[in-house]
Amino acid sequence: MRVLWVCNIMPPVIGQYLGKECSVKEGWISGILMRLAKEKEDVELAISYPVTEVSEEEKREAVIENNKKVTCYGFVEDTVHPETYGGESLEKRLKDILEDFQPEVVHIFGTEYGHALAAAKAFNRPERTLVGLQGVISECAKEYMADLPKEIQNSVSFRDLLKKDSMKKQQEKFFARGEREKEILKLCGNVTGRTAFDKAAAKRMNPDAKYFFMNETMRGEFYEGKWNYGACEKHRIFFSQADYPLKGFHYLLQALSYIKDKYPDVTVAVAGNSLVNYKTLKDKIKISAYGKYLRKFIKELDMEDKITFLGKLSAEEMKQQYLKCHTFVCASSLENSPNSVGEAMLLGTPVVASYTGGIPSMLEHEKEGLLFEKGNPKALAEAVMRTWESYPVVMTITENARIRAGKNHDGDENYRKLIEIYKTIRRT
């Protein structure tokens, strides 16, 4: 069975073999790839991924575990601006790849970038095309502003003007990507998803597509280790991403106004680069309007020395933050099935998350975590403080979360399901 993957990034395991720097994101793709190498399934695999230069488009062969050979193809795409579409040149490159490899099944990972549409158009065989829903961009666009006041939504910093990247512009880009997502789904006869939320969205966009339920396998680091109440740093909150309003960091800041009155020692660690630096002239030029809003909030809370942005973290470094914190918070205005929640659950870190999108399909309230009404800072604060005050609740959700996540993200089961999906599609 010949299968072509169309990926958002060069999978880390391929990058290591080819000696190329690549993102550590989407590590679960490497997980599936390594399973394909270990098992005896008769799958001949090719992987295509974005590159920045034409010289990197050349066909290569990577040899991974058990001498498994994988054919690798690059295609040039501007992934920094995912709202753009490469058009005819991108479609032509994908057609060249398809003609060279002659796949029986094309598996497109995600709808976020233009190459997904280009691949669906170039292959033009909906019955043999499978697309995996990650986020649901068309729905995220609607919730992008996450209840920010109108004057903040419309505010623009010097950086935003220079980059033409204000919050309004960012939301417009999400809407543009959402329209492309709808077009992609119409061209794909098969969809994988993992929540009631994404299943409903897929059916709205293409009622005729076959929907296959398949969970993701997380990065290997998160299957080892266990959160320990006695070893965690008390009243420390970990937040995995605060880059843009959709992620809801401002909800957490609002919640802190309630939390710090009772727990003045509360601290927050945030993965990713700081949005609020304002010490140097360069910082002042680079700060976004959203960053200014967050910075003002943090100053008013008098928590400048208690909120730390940790920078880019490896999988192992993320794992250590989950283990170190007292509570992991996902405050997004909308998510499908955030990997951060799955990672925290695998480790048994107490999870407090928005009741939104696909999150309720990942965990049950009060059984495997605590869910709060989306966009309700007081409810968020109460849920966080409950994880600090009710030892029986914490220990119950810790153990239950590990069991639930172990099933959700079982690598053996997810691999079996993937092969079953490929075989089903191939028979059409």
Disulfide bonds with the S-S distance in Angstrom:
none
